[in-house]
Amino acid sequence: MSNIQTLPLEDIMGDRFGRYSKYIIQERALPDIRDGLKPVQRRILYSMNKDGNTFDKAYRKSAKSVGNIMGNFHPHGDSSIYEAMIRLSQDWKMEEPLIEMHGNNGSMDGDPPAAMRYTEARLSQISDFLLQDIEKETVPLAWNFDDTEKEPTVLPASFPNLLVNGSTGISAGYATDIPTHNLGEVIDATVYLIDHPNADANELMKILPGPDFPTGAIIQGHDEIKKAYETGKGRIVVRSKTRIEALKGGREQIIISEIPYEVNKLNLQRRIDDIVINSKVPGIADARDESDREGLRMVVELKKDADVKLVLNYLFKNTDLQINYNFNMVAIDNMTPRQVGLVQMLSSFVKHRRGVIVKRSEFDLRNAEKRLHIVEGLIRMVSILDEVVALIRASENKADAKENLKISFDFSEAQAEAIVTLQLYRLTNTDIVVLQNEQSTLNEKILTLRAVISDDKTLFNLMKRELRDVKKKFARPRLSILQDKVETIEIEAHELIVEEETVVSITRAAYIKRTSPRSFASSNIEDIGKREDDTLIFMNKHARTTQYLLMFTNLGNVVYRPIHELTEIRWKDIGEHLSQTLTNFSQNEEIIFVDLLDNFDLEKTYAVVTKNGQIKQVALSEFTPWRTYKSRSTTYMKLKGMDDLVITIFPNSSALTEFMLISKKGYGLRFNLADVPVLGKTASGVKAANLKADDNVKSAFAVNNSKTVYLLTQRGALKRFKVSDIPLTSRGNRGLQVLTTLKKEPHSVFVAGLVINTDRADETDLFSVESNGHINDSQVLKVVAQDEKVYVTELNSLSISERTSNGHFITEGGVDVKSASIELRSNLKKD
């Protein structure tokens, strides 16, 4: 007959996984609320105790203990048993280690322990108080995995081990994180709960105010501890204990003497080293671990005038010098995983301990009554000693003697057995006195045991006395410091920037880079890495990492970049294109102006002019860093169409009072900048000039102290004329002609701009690539003709022409212009 069953797969999977989950929840990962031990821990302690591997005996090879545990009680891998044994011996993880070990049992650096064949172990003295009275039938026993031996399902536990040593574990659908606590405080709280059964968490917290970690440190968050003790869940902050030591030369160093619970010290040191190497916070000169057998000592050495508070706050926020510890107090209670609070944990322990004391007392009472019965028989036997001796001598054997004693003198079986096995020397007068004393002692003991069993007050007094004995023997001062409030860490972003000088360069095609002064000094300026068709639009060799860049594009967008965030690239390399980080950077977008800023507090405006003749001023405050600046630019001028490109942008100041526009058709207009309104960054602006339908703005620039203007036509004609030739008028006019109109092959403006006053070293110039550059007489116009021939002209050497002059041709045969750019040759000098 077939034993094959047909069942739905989901039913089979659900049933099997349910069984598996139940097993790992109850038998592997979660501790019992009564003794605070997981099954593997309980089996380790029980097996070692059974083998006599206790604190008062010599150490024994760990491999032998692991083998006995695995062979008798825990049918799993030896490594899992050894790992559990190792954790029970680590004094930086256990408040009260339950195993004593000789040899390498790991370290706070996460070093693995030596193999079990090298180490030796034995139970610690406090483990004896978990196992005490286990032989007196105080706890239930169950068959082991092969039904050859019995093992306890829980230990008698003379103190609340679950709170003292805590627990951590993950099982199917459950996890537990119970912190360690101070033994003395836990026992005091337990005693208080025995005396006040209706006490709540608030009352108990006056005695047990919070966790106490074996690694010490500072615990912050009274309200969260209270919440955890009430509900089983809460979140506290654990902060390293630090102090400041003075060094020579006015410098200081931070000494870390205690770190948070279960933080890997080596990983923490590596993280601090990474911060030092990458200069993520200013002021750290060195960091090292000076820990030795005397204790933990990590040193963070500071530079002179470093901000100690800033460095500490940064380390607290960005390393495991400060962590969040999450209470999740889950334990097995009545064979069921439950999230429990402080009162329930202690109540369950008291209930368990009460049962242990009752069972122990009943066991002792049975034994005392048995012994008293025998002692009474022996005392009665002495009073009729001669008759007893004669009866025994007349008996055939031991069994016959016992039977005769029972019949003749009414002794019980136990009394008769004791009499016939009694040694003759015990019949001296001294031993009779001993028996009488023992009878008296047994009577007192029986009275006491009966009182314990029958009277709760007596029982609880005994329980409290035993708890206080444990406290007296093992209690020690609290290690962790408790603070009511969680200290908020606030760090301003600008405080983290390490201020140093750097070289910043930006090209028109939007390649940007930050170069170290060393790389810049070892290269020639003309060797800058860039595309052949690209031009350098901005460079500052004295920029600082604490400054900021605003980059304005021809499509009305502005890009913000703190200099310290720029990638450091060699001077000869091309740099990073803005499209690599900006998602809205267009293919035809170019940088037309760059401003270097110290902050955004200036009352500063920018004048903006578009190709179609719109103009406005926009305030610097409009560009205060926006949230998505790393991935998106923002608008500074709303354009009406793709042809409406921005021609120029210029920062306004008190020295810049006039503005000049030159249109393609050759109209020049000069007006006061005060006539231009300050508008929002998304505004389209107002009309700058009354352009003809087919005309547009070719050049726009602020008129400062320069006295002349250059103008290049599309046919390659160049001229220089006076600014004063264009009278100051109002915005919105058409202006005056600056070219003579020809019917055949007319000229149109290709580019125009100011000619710099070469006698003014502090002149601010639109075309200068360095705002603090040294101006000399090498301002040149570089023109590339359609036939690819290049023509270079020094603008300062040009003679001044009439306003309406069409200038003179600089290209051979009047070939049209392909491109033109201003260069300030040799004006960028290395200091």
C-alpha positions in Angstrom: 0.0 0.0 0.0 1.4 3.4 -1.1 2.3 6.0 1.6 2.4 8.8 -1.0 0.1 11.8 -0.2 -1.1 14.4 -2.6 -1.1 17.9 -1.0 -1.0 21.5 -2.3 2.5 22.8 -2.4 1.5 26.0 -0.5 0.2 23.9 2.3 3.4 21.9 2.5 5.6 25.0 2.3 3.5 26.9 4.9 3.5 24.0 7.3 7.2 23.2 7.0 8.3 26.8 7.2 6.0 27.4 10.2 7.7 24.5 12.0 11.1 25.8 11.0 10.3 29.3 12.2 8.9 28.0 15.5 12.1 26.0 16.0 14.6 28.9 15.3 12.5 31.3 17.4 12.2 29.1 20.4 15.4 27.0 20.1 18.1 29.2 18.6 17.9 33.0 18.3 15.9 34.5 21.2 16.7 34.3 24.9 14.4 33.0 27.6 12.9 35.7 29.7 13.6 33.7 32.9 17.4 33.0 32.7 18.2 35.3 29.8 20.0 32.6 27.8 19.6 31.2 24.3 19.6 27.4 24.0 23.2 27.2 22.9 24.4 29.3 25.8 22.3 27.3 28.3 23.8 24.1 26.9 27.3 25.4 27.2 26.9 26.4 30.8 25.1 23.1 31.7 27.6 20.9 30.0 30.6 22.6 31.4 29.1 22.5 34.9 28.2 18.8 34.5 31.8 18.0 33.5 33.1 19.9 36.6 34.7 22.6 34.4 33.9 25.2 37.0 35.6 28.4 38.3 37.2 26.6 41.3 38.9 24.0 39.0 41.7 24.2 36.5 41.1 25.5 33.0 40.3 22.9 30.3 40.9 22.9 26.6 38.0 24.7 24.8 37.9 22.0 22.1 37.1 19.3 24.8 34.2 21.4 26.2 32.9 22.1 22.7 33.1 18.4 21.8 31.2 17.4 24.9 28.5 20.1 24.2 28.1 19.1 20.6 28.1 15.4 21.3 25.6 15.5 24.2 23.4 18.5 23.8 23.8 20.8 20.8 23.9 18.9 17.4 25.2 21.8 15.4 28.6 22.9 14.0 31.5 23.2 16.5 32.2 26.7 15.2 28.8 28.0 16.2 29.2 26.6 19.7 32.7 28.0 20.0 31.6 31.4 18.8 28.9 31.4 21.5 31.4 30.4 24.1 33.8 33.2 23.0 31.1 35.8 23.3 30.2 34.6 26.8 33.9 35.3 27.7 34.3 38.8 26.1 34.2 41.4 28.8 33.6 44.2 26.3 30.3 42.5 25.2 29.1 41.0 28.5 28.4 43.0 31.6 29.3 39.9 33.7 31.2 37.3 31.5 29.9 33.8 32.2 33.1 32.1 30.8 36.7 32.6 31.8 39.2 32.0 29.1 42.9 31.6 28.7 44.3 32.6 25.3 43.1 34.9 22.5 39.4 35.4 22.7 39.2 38.2 20.2 39.4 41.9 20.7 37.4 45.2 20.3 39.2 45.6 16.9 37.2 42.6 15.6 40.2 40.3 15.6 39.1 36.6 15.5 39.8 34.4 18.5 42.4 31.7 18.4 41.2 28.3 17.4 39.6 26.2 20.1 42.6 23.8 20.2 44.7 26.7 21.5 42.4 28.3 24.1 41.3 27.1 27.6 38.1 27.8 29.3 36.1 27.3 32.5 32.9 28.7 34.0 33.2 32.0 35.7 32.2 32.3 39.4 29.0 34.2 38.6 27.9 31.3 36.3 27.7 29.2 39.5 24.8 31.4 40.6 22.9 30.7 37.3 23.4 26.9 37.8 23.0 26.8 41.6 20.6 24.1 42.9 20.1 22.6 39.4 20.6 19.2 40.9 17.6 19.7 43.3 14.9 19.2 40.7 14.3 23.0 40.5 13.9 23.2 36.7 12.3 20.9 34.2 14.5 18.6 32.2 14.0 17.4 28.7 15.6 14.6 26.7 18.5 15.6 24.5 18.5 15.2 20.7 19.2 11.4 20.9 17.3 10.6 24.0 20.4 9.5 25.9 20.6 12.3 28.5 18.4 15.0 29.9 19.1 18.7 29.8 17.4 21.7 31.5 14.9 23.8 29.5 15.8 26.8 31.8 18.5 27.4 34.5 17.6 28.2 38.1 19.3 31.7 37.7 19.9 33.4 41.0 19.9 36.9 39.4 18.1 38.5 36.3 20.7 37.6 33.7 18.6 38.8 30.8 18.9 42.4 32.0 22.4 42.2 33.3 24.1 40.7 30.2 21.5 41.7 27.6 21.0 39.8 24.4 21.0 40.3 20.6 19.7 38.0 17.9 17.7 37.6 14.7 15.2 34.9 13.9 12.3 34.4 11.5 10.1 37.5 11.8 11.7 38.5 15.1 14.8 40.3 16.3 16.0 41.2 19.8 18.3 43.9 21.1 18.4 44.1 24.9 21.2 46.3 26.4 23.4 45.3 29.3 22.7 46.8 32.8 24.5 47.2 36.0 24.2 44.1 38.2 23.8 46.1 41.5 21.1 48.3 40.0 19.2 45.4 38.5 19.1 43.5 41.8 18.0 46.6 43.7 15.2 47.1 41.2 14.2 43.4 41.6 14.1 43.7 45.4 12.0 46.8 45.1 9.6 45.1 42.8 9.3 42.1 45.2 8.4 44.6 48.0 6.1 46.7 45.6 4.5 44.3 43.2 2.4 47.0 41.6 5.4 49.3 40.9 5.6 50.8 37.4 8.6 51.6 35.1 8.8 55.2 36.5 9.3 53.9 40.0 11.8 51.3 39.0 13.8 53.8 37.0 14.6 55.7 40.2 16.7 52.6 41.0 17.6 51.3 37.6 17.9 54.6 35.5 19.2 53.0 32.3 21.6 50.6 30.6 25.2 50.2 31.7 27.5 49.1 28.9 30.7 47.2 29.6 32.5 49.7 27.3 31.2 52.6 29.4 30.5 55.7 27.2 27.7 58.3 27.6 24.1 57.4 27.2 21.7 60.2 26.2 17.9 60.2 26.2 16.0 59.7 29.4 12.6 59.8 27.7 13.5 57.1 25.2 14.8 54.9 28.0 11.5 55.3 29.8 9.6 54.5 26.6 11.8 51.4 26.1 11.2 50.2 29.7 7.4 50.7 29.2 7.0 49.3 25.7 10.1 47.3 24.9 11.1 49.7 22.1 13.1 52.9 22.2 16.1 54.7 20.8 19.0 56.1 22.7 22.2 57.9 21.7 25.5 56.4 22.9 28.4 58.8 22.7 32.1 58.2 23.3 33.7 59.6 26.4 36.3 62.2 25.4 38.5 64.8 27.0 40.8 67.5 25.8 44.6 67.5 26.6 46.9 70.5 26.0 50.1 70.0 24.0 53.1 72.2 23.5 52.9 75.2 21.2 49.3 76.0 22.1 48.0 72.9 20.4 45.4 70.4 21.8 44.5 66.8 21.3 41.2 64.9 21.8 41.5 61.7 23.9 38.8 59.1 23.4 38.8 56.7 26.4 35.5 54.9 25.9 33.5 54.1 22.8 29.9 52.9 22.2 28.8 49.4 22.8 29.7 46.8 20.1 31.5 49.4 17.9 34.5 47.9 16.1 37.5 50.0 17.3 39.6 49.2 14.2 36.9 50.2 11.8 36.3 53.4 13.8 40.0 54.2 13.6 40.0 53.6 9.9 37.0 56.0 9.4 38.8 58.7 11.4 42.0 58.2 9.4 39.9 58.6 6.2 38.6 61.9 7.4 42.1 63.1 8.2 43.6 62.0 4.9 40.8 63.5 2.8 40.7 66.7 5.0 36.9 66.4 5.4 37.1 68.7 8.5 39.7 71.4 9.1 42.0 71.3 12.0 43.1 67.6 12.4 46.8 67.0 12.3 46.9 63.3 13.1 44.9 60.4 14.5 46.2 57.3 16.1 45.2 54.4 18.4 47.3 54.2 21.5 45.3 51.5 23.2 47.3 49.0 25.3 46.8 46.5 28.2 46.1 49.5 30.4 42.9 50.4 28.5 41.4 52.1 25.4 43.0 55.3 24.3 42.5 56.9 20.8 44.1 60.2 20.0 43.0 62.9 17.6 45.8 65.5 17.4 44.7 69.0 16.4 46.4 71.8 14.5 47.1 75.1 16.2 44.0 77.3 16.5 41.7 74.4 15.4 38.1 74.5 16.5 37.9 71.6 19.0 34.1 71.7 19.2 33.7 71.6 15.4 36.1 68.6 15.1 34.4 66.7 17.9 30.9 67.4 16.5 32.0 66.3 13.0 33.5 63.0 14.4 30.3 62.4 16.5 28.1 62.9 13.4 30.2 61.1 10.8 31.8 58.2 12.7 30.8 55.6 15.2 32.1 57.8 18.0 28.4 58.3 18.5 25.7 55.8 17.5 22.0 55.3 18.0 21.1 52.2 20.0 17.7 50.8 19.4 16.0 48.9 22.2 13.9 45.9 20.9 13.4 43.8 24.0 12.0 40.6 22.7 12.3 37.4 24.7 10.6 33.9 24.9 7.9 34.1 27.6 5.8 31.0 28.1 7.1 29.5 24.9 6.0 32.6 23.0 8.2 35.5 21.7 7.0 38.7 23.3 8.1 42.3 23.3 8.5 43.1 27.0 9.1 46.1 29.2 11.2 46.4 32.4 8.3 45.4 34.8 7.4 42.3 32.8 11.0 41.2 32.6 11.6 41.5 36.3 8.2 40.1 37.2 8.8 37.0 35.0 12.2 36.5 36.7 10.6 36.8 40.2 7.9 34.4 39.3 10.5 31.9 37.9 12.7 32.4 41.0 9.8 31.8 43.3 9.1 28.5 41.5 12.8 27.5 41.8 12.9 28.3 45.6 9.7 26.4 46.2 11.0 23.3 44.3 14.4 23.5 46.0 12.7 23.8 49.4 10.5 20.9 48.7 13.5 18.8 47.6 15.5 19.8 50.7 12.4 19.2 52.9 12.0 15.6 51.5 15.7 14.9 52.1 15.6 16.5 55.6 12.6 14.5 56.6 14.2 11.3 55.4 17.4 12.0 57.3 15.4 13.0 60.4 13.6 9.7 60.3 16.9 7.8 60.2 18.5 10.0 62.9 15.5 9.4 65.2 15.8 5.6 64.5 19.5 5.7 65.4 18.9 7.6 68.6 16.2 5.1 69.6 18.5 2.3 68.7 21.1 3.6 71.1 18.6 3.4 74.0 18.1 -0.3 73.4 21.6 -1.0 72.1 22.2 -4.3 73.9 19.0 -5.9 72.6 19.7 -4.7 69.1 23.2 -6.1 69.1 21.9 -9.4 70.4 19.2 -9.5 67.8 21.6 -8.8 65.0 24.1 -11.5 66.2 21.2 -14.0 66.3 20.2 -13.2 62.7 21.4 -15.3 59.8 22.3 -12.4 57.5 21.8 -8.7 56.8 18.3 -9.2 55.3 17.3 -11.4 58.2 18.7 -8.8 60.7 16.7 -6.0 59.0 13.5 -8.0 59.1 14.0 -8.9 62.8 14.6 -5.2 63.6 11.4 -4.2 61.9 9.4 -6.9 63.7 10.9 -6.8 67.1 11.4 -3.0 67.6 9.1 -1.5 65.0 11.9 0.2 63.0 11.1 1.3 59.4 12.9 -0.1 56.4 15.1 3.0 56.1 15.9 2.9 59.8 16.6 -0.8 59.8 19.0 -0.3 56.8 20.8 2.5 58.6 21.2 0.4 61.7 22.6 -2.7 60.1 25.1 -0.6 58.0 26.2 1.4 61.0 29.9 1.2 61.8 30.7 0.2 65.4 32.8 3.3 66.2 29.6 5.4 65.7 28.3 3.9 68.9 30.5 6.1 71.1 29.0 8.7 73.4 30.3 11.5 71.2 28.4 10.3 68.1 25.3 10.0 70.2 25.6 13.7 70.9 26.2 14.4 67.3 23.1 12.6 66.4 21.1 14.6 68.9 22.5 17.8 67.6 21.7 16.8 64.0 18.2 16.0 65.1 17.8 19.5 66.5 19.3 21.0 63.3 17.0 19.0 61.1 14.0 20.0 63.0 14.8 23.6 62.6 15.6 23.2 58.9 12.3 21.4 58.4 10.4 24.2 60.1 12.2 26.8 58.0 11.6 24.9 54.7 7.9 24.4 55.5 7.6 28.2 56.3 9.3 29.0 52.9 6.9 26.7 51.1 3.8 27.8 52.8 4.4 31.5 53.5 5.1 34.0 50.6 6.6 36.6 53.0 9.3 34.1 54.2 9.9 33.0 50.6 10.4 36.5 49.3 12.6 37.4 52.2 14.8 34.5 51.3 14.8 35.5 47.6 15.8 39.1 48.5 18.6 37.8 50.8 20.0 35.6 48.1 19.8 38.5 45.5 21.7 40.8 47.9 24.3 38.1 48.4 24.9 38.1 44.6 25.1 41.9 44.6 27.5 41.9 47.5 29.8 39.5 45.7 29.7 40.8 42.2 28.3 44.4 42.1 30.6 47.2 40.8 30.2 50.9 40.1 28.3 52.0 37.0 30.5 52.5 33.9 28.2 54.4 31.5 27.2 58.0 32.2 23.5 58.8 31.8 22.4 62.2 30.4 18.7 63.2 30.2 18.8 65.1 26.9 20.1 64.1 23.5 22.6 66.8 22.5 21.8 68.0 19.0 24.8 68.2 16.7 24.7 71.2 14.4 27.5 71.8 11.9 27.4 74.7 9.4 28.6 73.5 6.0 31.1 76.3 5.6 32.8 75.3 8.8 33.9 72.0 7.3 35.8 73.6 4.4 39.6 73.5 4.7 40.7 76.9 3.5 43.5 76.8 1.0 44.6 78.6 -2.1 43.9 77.1 -5.4 43.7 77.9 -9.1 40.3 77.9 -10.9 39.8 78.1 -14.6 36.7 78.0 -16.8 36.4 78.0 -20.6 33.6 79.3 -22.8 32.6 75.7 -23.7 31.9 75.0 -20.0 35.0 73.1 -19.0 35.8 73.8 -15.4 38.7 72.7 -13.1 40.4 73.4 -9.9 44.2 73.1 -10.0 46.7 72.9 -7.1 49.2 75.7 -7.0 51.9 73.1 -7.3 50.6 71.8 -10.6 50.0 75.3 -11.9 53.5 76.5 -10.9 55.1 73.6 -12.8 53.3 74.4 -16.0 53.3 77.3 -18.5 50.0 79.3 -18.6 49.6 78.7 -22.3 49.8 75.0 -21.8 46.3 74.9 -20.2 44.4 71.9 -21.3 41.4 72.9 -23.5 39.8 72.1 -26.9 41.4 73.9 -29.9 38.1 75.7 -30.6 37.6 76.7 -27.0 38.7 79.9 -25.1 39.6 80.6 -21.5 36.9 82.9 -20.1 37.9 82.9 -16.4 41.0 82.1 -14.4 42.0 83.1 -10.8 45.2 81.8 -9.4 44.5 83.2 -5.9 41.0 81.6 -5.4 40.3 80.1 -2.1 38.3 76.9 -1.3 36.0 78.9 0.9 34.8 81.0 -2.1 32.0 80.3 -4.6 31.4 80.6 -8.3 28.4 81.8 -10.3 28.7 80.9 -14.0 26.2 82.6 -16.3 25.4 81.0 -19.7 24.2 82.4 -23.0 20.8 80.6 -22.5 19.9 82.5 -19.4 20.9 79.9 -16.8 23.3 80.3 -13.9 25.4 77.5 -12.3 26.5 77.7 -8.7 29.6 75.8 -7.5 31.5 76.1 -4.2 35.2 75.9 -5.1 35.9 73.2 -2.5 33.5 70.9 -4.4 35.3 71.2 -7.7 37.4 68.2 -8.8 41.1 68.9 -8.6 42.6 68.4 -12.0 46.0 69.0 -13.5 46.6 72.3 -15.3 47.4 70.5 -18.6 44.2 68.4 -18.5 41.0 69.5 -20.1 38.8 69.6 -17.0 35.3 68.5 -16.2 32.4 69.5 -18.4 29.4 70.9 -16.6 27.1 68.5 -18.5 28.6 65.7 -16.5 26.8 66.9 -13.4 24.0 69.1 -14.7 21.0 67.4 -16.2 19.6 70.6 -17.9 22.8 71.8 -19.6 22.1 72.2 -23.3 24.5 71.1 -26.1 24.7 74.7 -27.5 25.1 76.3 -24.1 28.2 78.4 -23.3 29.6 80.3 -20.3 29.6 84.0 -21.0 30.5 85.4 -17.5 31.9 84.1 -14.2 31.8 85.8 -10.9 33.9 84.8 -7.9 32.2 85.4 -4.5 33.1 85.3 -0.8 29.5 85.2 0.3 25.9 86.1 -0.8 25.5 89.0 1.6 26.5 91.7 -0.8 23.9 94.1 -2.1 25.0 93.5 -5.7 23.2 93.3 -9.0 24.0 92.0 -12.5 23.0 93.8 -15.7 21.8 91.4 -18.4 21.2 92.1 -22.1 19.8 89.8 -24.7 20.2 89.6 -28.4 16.7 90.9 -29.0 17.4 94.0 -26.9 15.9 93.1 -23.5 17.7 94.4 -20.4 17.3 94.1 -16.7 19.2 94.0 -13.4 19.0 91.0 -11.2 20.1 90.9 -7.5 22.8 88.5 -6.3 20.4 87.5 -3.5 18.3 85.7 -6.1 21.0 83.1 -6.5 21.4 82.0 -2.9 22.3 78.3 -3.2 19.3 76.2 -4.2 18.6 72.6 -3.0 19.4 71.0 -6.4 22.3 73.1 -7.4 24.5 70.1 -7.9 22.3 68.6 -10.6 20.5 71.6 -12.1 21.2 75.2 -13.0 18.7 77.9 -12.3 17.3 80.8 -14.5 18.6 84.3 -14.3 16.9 85.6 -17.5 13.7 84.3 -19.1 14.2 84.1 -22.9 11.4 84.3 -25.4 12.9 82.0 -28.0 16.0 80.2 -29.0 17.2 83.2 -31.0 16.9 85.4 -28.0 20.3 84.6 -26.5 22.0 86.5 -23.8 24.7 88.8 -25.2 26.4 90.0 -22.0 26.1 90.1 -18.3 28.0 92.5 -16.0 28.1 92.9 -12.3 26.9 96.3 -11.3 28.8 98.5 -8.8 28.9 102.2 -7.8 31.6 102.7 -10.3 29.6 101.4 -13.2 27.0 104.1 -14.0 26.7 103.9 -17.8 25.9 101.2 -20.3 26.5 101.0 -24.1 24.8 98.9 -26.7 26.0 98.3 -30.3 23.6 96.8 -32.7 24.3 94.7 -35.8 23.1 97.5 -38.1 25.5 99.8 -36.6 23.5 101.8 -34.0 25.2 102.8 -30.8 23.2 103.8 -27.6 24.6 105.0 -24.3 22.3 105.4 -21.3 22.4 105.5 -17.5 22.4 102.1 -15.7 20.1 103.6 -13.1 17.3 103.5 -15.8 17.4 99.7 -15.8 15.0 98.2 -13.2 16.0 95.4 -10.8 13.7 92.4 -11.5 13.4 88.8 -10.4 15.4 86.1 -12.0 12.6 84.7 -14.1 11.6 88.1 -15.5 12.1 88.9 -19.2 13.4 92.4 -18.7 12.5 95.7 -20.3 13.4 97.2 -23.7 17.0 98.4 -23.9 16.9 99.9 -27.4 14.4 100.6 -30.1 15.8 98.2 -32.7 14.7 97.9 -36.3 12.8 94.7 -37.2 15.9 93.0 -38.8 18.3 94.3 -36.2 19.7 92.8 -33.0 22.2 93.6 -30.3 25.8 92.5 -31.1 27.7 93.9 -28.1 26.7 95.4 -24.8 29.1 96.6 -22.1 29.4 98.8 -19.1 31.2 102.1 -19.7 33.6 102.6 -16.8 36.6 104.8 -17.2 37.6 103.6 -20.6 37.4 106.4 -23.2 37.4 104.5 -26.5 35.5 101.7 -28.2 36.7 99.3 -30.8 34.4 97.9 -33.6 35.0 95.1 -36.0 32.6 94.6 -39.0 31.8 91.3 -40.7 33.8 92.4 -43.7 37.0 92.6 -41.6 37.1 96.3 -41.1 38.3 97.6 -37.7 38.1 101.0 -36.1 38.4 102.8 -32.8 36.2 105.7 -31.7 35.5 107.7 -28.6 32.8 106.8 -26.0 31.8 110.5 -25.9 30.9 110.3 -29.6 27.7 108.5 -28.4 25.9 111.0 -26.3 24.3 109.9 -23.0 20.6 109.5 -23.5 17.7 107.4 -22.1 17.0 103.7 -22.4 14.7 102.6 -25.2 16.0 105.0 -28.0 17.6 103.8 -31.2 20.9 105.6 -30.7 23.3 107.0 -33.3 24.9 105.3 -36.3 28.5 104.2 -35.7 28.9 103.0 -39.3 28.3 104.6 -42.7 25.5 102.9 -44.6 26.6 101.5 -48.0 24.1 100.4 -50.6 26.5 97.9 -52.0 28.2 95.4 -49.7 27.2 97.2 -46.5 29.1 96.7 -43.3 27.5 95.2 -40.2 28.9 94.9 -36.7 30.6 91.6 -35.9 31.9 92.5 -32.4 32.5 95.7 -30.4 33.8 96.5 -26.9 35.9 98.8 -24.7 39.5 99.5 -25.3 41.2 99.2 -21.9 43.0 102.2 -20.4 46.5 100.8 -20.2 47.6 103.4 -17.7 45.1 102.0 -15.0 46.4 98.9 -13.3 43.2 98.5 -11.3 40.9 98.7 -14.4 38.1 96.1 -14.4 37.6 94.7 -17.8 34.9 92.5 -19.3 37.4 90.4 -21.3 40.0 89.9 -18.6 40.2 86.3 -17.5 41.4 87.3 -14.1 39.8 90.0 -12.1 43.0 90.9 -10.3 45.3 90.4 -13.3 48.0 92.9 -14.1 47.0 95.0 -17.1 49.6 95.9 -19.6 49.7 97.2 -23.2 49.1 93.9 -24.9 45.3 94.0 -25.3 45.0 92.4 -28.8 42.1 91.4 -31.1 42.6 88.0 -32.6 40.6 87.7 -35.9 40.2 84.5 -37.9 39.0 85.1 -41.5 36.9 82.7 -43.5 40.1 81.7 -45.4 41.4 80.6 -41.9 44.1 83.3 -41.9 44.7 84.8 -38.5 45.1 88.5 -37.9 46.3 90.0 -34.6 45.9 93.7 -33.8 46.9 95.7 -30.7 43.8 97.8 -30.0 45.7 100.5 -28.1 47.8 101.2 -31.2 44.8 101.9 -33.4 44.2 105.5 -34.2 40.9 107.1 -33.2 38.4 107.4 -36.1 35.2 109.3 -36.6 32.0 107.9 -35.2 30.6 107.2 -38.7 33.8 105.8 -40.2 33.8 102.2 -41.4 37.4 101.8 -40.3 40.1 100.1 -42.3 40.3 96.5 -43.5 42.6 94.2 -41.6 41.9 91.1 -43.7 43.5 90.7 -47.0 41.2 91.3 -49.9 38.3 92.1 -47.6 37.7 88.4 -46.7 34.8 88.1 -44.2 35.4 87.3 -40.6 34.9 83.9 -39.2 35.6 84.6 -35.5 37.1 87.2 -33.2 38.3 87.2 -29.6 40.1 89.5 -27.2 43.4 88.3 -25.7 45.4 90.0 -22.9 48.8 88.6 -23.8 51.3 88.2 -21.1 49.0 89.9 -18.6 48.7 86.8 -16.5 52.0 86.7 -14.6 53.1 84.0 -12.1 53.9 85.5 -8.7 
